[in-house]
Each structure stands twice: as structure tokens, then as C-alpha cells.
Amino acid sequence: MSRSEFDLNLLVIFEAIFEEKNLTRAGEDVGLSQTAMSGALARLRPCTGDELFVCTRDGMVPTAAPRAMMEAGAPGAEAGRHLNPGAQRVRSRDR
């Protein structure tokens, strides 16, 4: 996949999964079903060459690569929202 073919919405989905640690709640945040979120994650994995998240009983646990990306400020997700103003901002939940 070339850079011009990359779906920037995947960055918003990535951020939602990272924050929620749950595909269903992340999907609610961005207006997608759990099935659509799973499909988006499957499309994102080959782009990064990393599994990104591992499903455990504690939820979707990020691998080292997404943790490093988010610690760097997740500039890609923010850029994706600027380039696609229709993308919803992920809500933080009080837990």
C-alpha cells in the first residue's frame, strides 16, 4: 500500500482502540461497530508491520510499538483529524 492509498481514518481508529482498550467501546466512540473496528485493525496491522494490540482478558493491550507512538504524541491521529474534519474526536471516558 502506498502512502497515497493509506486511509487516514485508520489513525483515528487506532487512537480510539489505544484509549479504550476495547473494540466495542472504541467503535462507539468513532461511530463504528465492533466488527468494523476489527476489520480496520486488520487493515492497519500490515501497514505497520506490528500486531499493535493483543487481546487479553484485561482488554486490548497495546504492544511496544503503539505505546511508543502514543508517547511521541500520536501526531498521525491528530493529522488525520485535520485532513479529514469529518472524523470524530475520540471521547475520553471517566472510569
Order of alpha helices (4+ residues) and beta strands (2+ residues): alpha-alpha-alpha-beta-beta-alpha-alpha
